[in-house]
Amino acid sequence: IEYIWHFLKVCQKKRWLTRGLRPMPWCPRCGTALSQHELIDSYEDVTHRAVTLRLPLFPKGRPKKGAEAESILVWTTTPWTLPANTALAVHPGLTYLKMRDAKGIFYLSKGAAVRPDPKSGAEVVGEVKGRALLGRKYKGPFEELAAQKKVKVRKVVAWKDVGEAEGAGVVHIAPGCGAEDFELSKTA
């Protein structure tokens, strides 16, 4: 242990240590952060119900008179993280369907596992690459919460790890709720 403290002192003197933020697993029972080795063998596979949200997209540029409302479908198995949403991620190279139903236009990836209810009357009216959705601003869930008022802009960002095997091909990003989300928030 003395050697480890000495090593840290040397690192500090050479300014190799930096201060930063990262999400940490937290024990609600004892009110402390948990290390990775404390989590080994603590996971178990559980089946959760998923939710699919339809989040409104703001028009690009000046809205055309009579333009249809547009939205994007987002699927998540972690709905408790939705109040921390700050971005939506799409894969720039995937193809996204532009679909229309009674509520207007919506987007989801072409190979998405989530499909609109056939009874909804949704029809495909076009296709776009994910890169065409990048930068689009949207209305997030729970914007009325005090913590959400601090989010200046919610937009669609690129993430090459977005896939189509599950969900709608759009990933909801909550930086305080997971390591991948946090890392993406630093670059987007």
C-alpha positions as CSV (number, residue, x, y, z in Angstrom):
1,I,0.0,0.0,0.0
2,E,2.9,2.4,0.8
3,Y,4.2,1.8,-2.7
4,I,0.9,2.7,-4.3
5,W,0.7,5.9,-2.3
6,H,4.3,6.8,-3.3
7,F,3.4,6.0,-7.0
8,L,0.3,8.3,-6.8
9,K,2.5,11.1,-5.2
10,V,5.0,10.8,-8.1
11,C,2.1,10.9,-10.7
12,Q,0.7,14.0,-8.9
13,K,4.1,15.8,-9.0
14,K,4.4,15.0,-12.7
15,R,0.9,16.3,-13.3
16,W,-0.3,13.0,-14.8
17,L,-3.4,13.0,-12.7
18,T,-6.4,14.9,-13.9
19,R,-9.7,15.8,-12.3
20,G,-12.8,14.9,-14.2
21,L,-16.3,13.4,-14.0
22,R,-17.7,10.0,-14.8
23,P,-20.8,8.0,-13.9
24,M,-20.3,5.5,-11.1
25,P,-22.4,2.6,-9.9
26,W,-23.9,3.7,-6.5
27,C,-25.0,1.6,-3.6
28,P,-28.2,3.1,-2.2
29,R,-27.9,1.1,1.0
30,C,-24.6,2.5,2.1
31,G,-24.5,5.7,0.0
32,T,-21.1,5.0,-1.6
33,A,-19.7,4.5,-5.0
34,L,-18.9,0.9,-6.0
35,S,-15.8,-0.3,-7.7
36,Q,-15.8,-2.6,-10.7
37,H,-14.5,-5.5,-8.7
38,E,-17.4,-5.1,-6.3
39,L,-19.8,-5.6,-9.2
40,I,-18.2,-8.8,-10.5
41,D,-20.9,-11.6,-10.6
42,S,-23.5,-9.1,-9.3
43,Y,-25.4,-8.8,-12.6
44,E,-28.2,-11.1,-13.5
45,D,-30.2,-11.2,-16.7
46,V,-33.6,-9.8,-16.2
47,T,-36.4,-9.2,-18.7
48,H,-37.7,-5.6,-18.7
49,R,-40.5,-4.2,-20.7
50,A,-39.4,-1.6,-23.2
51,V,-41.0,1.7,-24.1
52,T,-41.1,3.4,-27.5
53,L,-41.4,7.2,-27.5
54,R,-42.2,9.5,-30.3
55,L,-40.2,12.7,-29.8
56,P,-41.1,15.8,-31.8
57,L,-38.4,17.1,-34.2
58,F,-38.1,20.8,-34.7
59,P,-38.2,22.0,-38.3
60,K,-34.9,22.5,-40.1
61,G,-34.5,26.2,-40.9
62,R,-37.6,28.2,-41.4
63,P,-40.7,26.0,-41.2
64,K,-42.8,25.9,-44.5
65,K,-46.4,26.9,-44.2
66,G,-48.5,23.7,-43.8
67,A,-45.5,21.5,-43.2
68,E,-46.3,18.2,-41.5
69,A,-45.1,17.6,-37.9
70,E,-42.0,15.4,-37.8
71,S,-40.9,13.1,-35.0
72,I,-38.4,10.4,-34.3
73,L,-39.0,7.0,-32.6
74,V,-36.9,6.1,-29.7
75,W,-36.9,2.8,-27.9
76,T,-35.4,2.1,-24.5
77,T,-35.4,-0.7,-21.9
78,T,-34.3,1.9,-19.3
79,P,-37.3,4.3,-19.0
80,W,-36.1,5.5,-15.6
81,T,-33.2,7.3,-17.4
82,L,-35.5,9.4,-19.6
83,P,-35.5,12.4,-17.2
84,A,-31.8,12.6,-17.8
85,N,-32.0,12.6,-21.6
86,T,-29.8,15.1,-23.4
87,A,-29.4,13.7,-26.9
88,L,-30.5,11.0,-29.4
89,A,-27.9,9.0,-31.3
90,V,-28.2,7.5,-34.8
91,H,-25.8,5.7,-37.0
92,P,-24.7,8.0,-39.8
93,G,-24.5,5.1,-42.3
94,L,-27.8,3.4,-41.5
95,T,-30.8,3.9,-43.7
96,Y,-33.8,5.5,-41.8
97,L,-37.4,5.2,-43.1
98,K,-39.4,8.4,-43.3
99,M,-43.0,7.2,-42.5
100,R,-46.3,8.9,-42.3
101,D,-49.4,8.1,-40.2
102,A,-52.3,10.1,-38.8
103,K,-49.9,12.0,-36.4
104,G,-47.5,13.1,-39.2
105,I,-44.0,12.1,-40.3
106,F,-41.7,9.9,-38.1
107,Y,-38.3,8.3,-38.6
108,L,-36.9,4.9,-37.6
109,S,-34.2,2.7,-39.0
110,K,-35.0,0.5,-42.0
111,G,-33.9,-2.7,-40.2
112,A,-35.3,-1.7,-36.8
113,A,-36.7,-4.4,-34.6
114,V,-39.5,-2.1,-33.5
115,R,-42.2,-1.7,-36.2
116,P,-45.3,0.5,-36.3
117,D,-48.5,-1.2,-35.5
118,P,-50.0,-2.3,-38.9
119,K,-53.4,-0.9,-37.7
120,S,-51.8,2.6,-37.5
121,G,-51.9,2.9,-41.3
122,A,-48.3,4.0,-41.4
123,E,-46.7,4.1,-44.8
124,V,-43.2,4.6,-46.0
125,V,-42.8,7.9,-47.9
126,G,-39.1,8.0,-48.2
127,E,-35.6,7.0,-46.9
128,V,-32.7,9.0,-45.6
129,K,-29.3,8.1,-44.3
130,G,-28.7,8.7,-40.6
131,R,-26.3,11.6,-41.4
132,A,-29.3,13.5,-42.7
133,L,-30.8,13.5,-39.2
134,L,-27.6,14.7,-37.5
135,G,-28.0,18.1,-35.8
136,R,-31.8,18.0,-35.8
137,K,-33.1,19.4,-32.6
138,Y,-36.0,17.7,-30.8
139,K,-38.3,18.2,-27.8
140,G,-37.1,15.9,-25.1
141,P,-39.2,14.0,-22.6
142,F,-39.9,15.7,-19.2
143,E,-38.7,19.1,-20.3
144,E,-40.7,20.6,-17.4
145,L,-38.3,19.1,-14.8
146,A,-35.9,21.6,-13.2
147,A,-32.9,19.5,-14.2
148,Q,-34.0,19.4,-17.8
149,K,-34.2,23.2,-18.0
150,K,-30.4,23.3,-17.8
151,V,-30.1,21.4,-21.1
152,K,-29.6,24.1,-23.7
153,V,-30.0,22.0,-26.9
154,R,-31.2,18.5,-27.4
155,K,-30.1,17.2,-30.8
156,V,-29.5,14.1,-32.8
157,V,-25.8,13.0,-32.8
158,A,-23.7,10.4,-34.5
159,W,-22.7,7.2,-32.8
160,K,-21.3,4.2,-34.8
161,D,-22.4,1.8,-32.1
162,V,-26.1,2.3,-32.9
163,G,-27.5,-0.9,-34.3
164,E,-30.8,-2.3,-35.6
165,A,-31.0,-5.6,-33.7
166,E,-33.1,-4.0,-31.0
167,G,-35.2,-1.0,-30.9
168,A,-35.8,1.7,-33.5
169,G,-32.2,2.4,-34.5
170,V,-32.2,5.5,-32.4
171,V,-30.5,5.5,-28.9
172,H,-31.6,7.8,-26.1
173,I,-28.5,9.3,-24.4
174,A,-28.5,10.1,-20.7
175,P,-24.9,11.0,-19.8
176,G,-25.3,10.6,-16.0
177,C,-26.7,7.1,-16.3
178,G,-24.1,5.1,-18.1
179,A,-20.4,5.1,-19.1
180,E,-21.1,4.9,-22.9
181,D,-23.6,7.8,-22.8
182,F,-21.2,9.9,-20.7
183,E,-18.3,9.3,-23.1
184,L,-20.5,10.1,-26.1
185,S,-21.7,13.4,-24.4
186,K,-18.1,14.6,-24.2
187,T,-17.6,14.3,-27.9
188,A,-21.0,15.3,-29.3
